[in-house]
Amino acid sequence: MTELIRWDETNKCEIPFDVPAHVERYTKKELIARLQEIAEYGWVKGTRKGNCGSAGNTLEDLLGMVENNLPIPNAAEWELKTHQKNSSSLLTLLHSEPSPLACKHVPKTLLPKYGWKHKDAGVRHPADEMSFRQTISGLSYSERGFKVIVNREEKKIEISFNADAVDESKHADWKQSVKDRVGLEDLKDKPYWGFDDLKSLIHVKLRNCFYVEADSKKINGELYFKFDRALMLKDFDFNKFLDAIESGRAFVDFDARTGHNHGTKFRIQQKLVPELYAEVKVVVGD
């Protein structure tokens, strides 16, 4: 059993309680019932510290889950996502490196040819540490001239570079370094994700989703969460996903440095996740 702590609003005190350390399996009906129980707990103290102290980690502990693997039949068809209502951070939909995978676009092209000096180079990392870390939209070019292109004709999501879009008030020296390294033309071999490949990944990872909303607040200096609303989302709509990229609501996020590629991600504003699904049903709360 794992001990957690909830806040008793009436008596203004902490109350410890236990949940199973690990649950082998829920049916969907059992999972909804468990989410209803969790909503009735009220404020629950966050179970992780530091970067892992999120609402999602605490919910996993309340459910007796291990690493966000939903223990229900056909688990590969369901995902658990948590929306922290007062957070402006983006939610990661899935991790996926661009094609062709054999080209290793991020470590072999984007980082060495378009990267810039890491802010901690010579401090936490070697003096020559480079970074290619940015979140790119499909609505407009980034300060460094990158954009996500939804190429519906060729059925690809591509990364494009336009040197004329670089903000030279901030990145003139970097732009000159790119010119010296590779020139200022568009990317010769654009990193891309084929529609069919992404659809296959999404079918496994995101086809159906339990989406739990959480409030948060500090009590006596400690972070608490309240999971008071849950939605069951069915049938991820790929066209809505493409629309979200083009309209600047979903993004491609690169996070690489010379010593380590933290992975390329598709991310979205948390509150917009339900809009990507054909069917939305409230299963806990109003």
Backbone hydrogen bonds, N-H to C=O, Kabsch-Sander energy under -0.5 kcal/mol:
donor,donor_aa,acceptor,acceptor_aa,energy
2,T,19,V,-3.1
4,L,17,F,-3.5
6,R,15,I,-2.3
7,W,43,W,-2.8
8,D,6,R,-0.5
8,D,13,C,-3.2
9,E,7,W,-0.9
12,K,8,D,-1.4
13,C,8,D,-1.2
15,I,6,R,-2.9
17,F,4,L,-2.7
19,V,2,T,-2.1
23,V,64,G,-2.6
24,E,22,H,-0.5
26,Y,71,P,-5.1
31,L,27,T,-2.6
32,I,28,K,-2.3
33,A,29,K,-2.1
34,R,30,E,-2.3
35,L,31,L,-2.5
36,Q,32,I,-1.9
37,E,33,A,-1.9
38,I,34,R,-2.3
39,A,35,L,-2.0
40,E,36,Q,-1.5
41,Y,37,E,-0.7
41,Y,38,I,-0.9
42,G,38,I,-0.5
42,G,39,A,-1.0
44,V,225,F,-3.5
45,K,5,I,-3.1
46,G,223,L,-3.0
52,C,49,K,-1.2
53,G,50,G,-1.9
54,S,52,C,-0.8
58,T,54,S,-1.7
59,L,55,A,-2.5
60,E,56,G,-2.1
61,D,57,N,-1.9
62,L,58,T,-2.2
63,L,59,L,-2.0
64,G,60,E,-0.7
64,G,61,D,-0.6
65,M,60,E,-2.9
67,E,65,M,-0.5
69,N,66,V,-1.3
70,L,68,N,-0.9
72,I,70,L,-2.0
75,A,72,I,-0.8
77,E,74,N,-2.6
78,W,75,A,-1.9
79,E,208,N,-1.1
81,K,79,E,-0.5
81,K,210,F,-2.7
83,H,212,V,-2.9
84,Q,82,T,-0.6
85,K,83,H,-0.8
85,K,214,A,-2.6
87,S,84,Q,-2.2
91,L,268,I,-3.2
93,L,91,L,-0.5
93,L,266,F,-2.8
94,L,266,F,-1.2
96,S,264,T,-2.5
99,S,192,Y,-4.1
103,C,100,P,-1.6
104,K,100,P,-0.5
104,K,101,L,-1.3
108,K,104,K,-2.4
109,T,105,H,-2.0
110,L,105,H,-2.5
111,L,106,V,-2.5
113,K,109,T,-2.3
114,Y,109,T,-0.6
114,Y,110,L,-1.5
115,G,111,L,-1.2
116,W,131,S,-2.2
118,H,129,E,-2.5
121,A,118,H,-2.0
122,G,125,H,-2.1
123,V,120,D,-2.3
124,R,120,D,-1.3
125,H,120,D,-2.0
129,E,126,P,-2.0
131,S,116,W,-3.2
132,F,256,A,-3.1
134,Q,254,F,-1.2
136,I,134,Q,-0.6
136,I,252,V,-3.4
138,G,245,I,-1.0
142,S,146,F,-2.7
145,G,142,S,-2.2
147,K,160,S,-2.0
148,V,137,S,-2.7
149,I,147,K,-0.5
149,I,158,E,-3.1
150,V,148,V,-0.5
151,N,149,I,-1.0
151,N,156,K,-2.9
152,R,150,V,-1.2
155,K,151,N,-0.9
156,K,151,N,-2.2
157,I,193,W,-2.2
158,E,149,I,-3.1
158,E,156,K,-0.6
159,I,191,P,-1.9
160,S,147,K,-2.7
160,S,158,E,-0.5
162,N,145,G,-2.9
163,A,184,L,-0.7
165,A,162,N,-1.8
166,V,163,A,-1.3
167,D,143,E,-3.1
168,E,166,V,-1.2
170,K,167,D,-1.4
171,H,167,D,-2.7
172,A,168,E,-0.9
175,K,171,H,-2.6
176,Q,172,A,-2.1
177,S,173,D,-1.9
178,V,174,W,-2.2
179,K,175,K,-2.3
180,D,176,Q,-2.2
181,R,177,S,-1.9
182,V,178,V,-3.1
183,G,178,V,-1.5
190,K,188,K,-0.6
192,Y,99,S,-1.6
193,W,157,I,-2.1
195,F,155,K,-2.5
198,L,194,G,-2.4
199,K,195,F,-2.8
200,S,196,D,-1.9
201,L,197,D,-2.0
202,I,198,L,-2.9
203,H,199,K,-2.5
204,V,200,S,-1.4
205,K,201,L,-2.6
206,L,202,I,-3.0
207,R,202,I,-1.0
208,N,77,E,-0.9
209,C,233,L,-2.9
210,F,79,E,-3.0
211,Y,209,C,-0.6
211,Y,231,L,-2.8
212,V,81,K,-2.8
212,V,210,F,-0.6
213,E,229,R,-3.2
214,A,83,H,-2.8
215,D,226,K,-2.5
217,K,224,Y,-1.9
219,I,222,E,-2.9
222,E,219,I,-1.9
224,Y,217,K,-2.9
225,F,44,V,-3.1
226,K,215,D,-2.0
228,D,213,E,-0.5
228,D,226,K,-1.1
229,R,213,E,-1.0
230,A,284,V,-2.1
231,L,211,Y,-2.8
232,M,281,K,-3.3
233,L,209,C,-3.6
233,L,231,L,-0.6
234,K,279,E,-2.6
235,D,207,R,-0.6
236,F,207,R,-1.2
237,D,276,L,-3.7
238,F,236,F,-0.8
241,F,237,D,-1.5
242,L,238,F,-2.2
243,D,239,N,-2.3
244,A,240,K,-2.1
245,I,241,F,-1.7
246,E,242,L,-2.3
247,S,243,D,-2.0
248,G,245,I,-1.3
249,R,244,A,-2.9
250,A,244,A,-1.7
251,F,267,R,-3.2
252,V,136,I,-2.1
253,D,265,K,-3.1
254,F,134,Q,-2.7
254,F,252,V,-0.5
256,A,132,F,-1.6
257,R,260,H,-2.3
258,T,130,M,-1.9
260,H,257,R,-0.9
262,H,255,D,-2.5
262,H,260,H,-0.7
265,K,253,D,-2.2
266,F,94,L,-2.6
267,R,251,F,-2.4
267,R,265,K,-0.5
268,I,91,L,-2.2
269,Q,249,R,-1.5
270,Q,89,S,-0.7
272,L,269,Q,-1.8
273,V,270,Q,-1.5
275,E,272,L,-1.2
276,L,273,V,-2.2
277,Y,274,P,-1.6
278,A,234,K,-0.8
278,A,235,D,-2.2
279,E,234,K,-2.0
281,K,232,M,-1.9
283,V,230,A,-2.5
284,V,230,A,-1.7
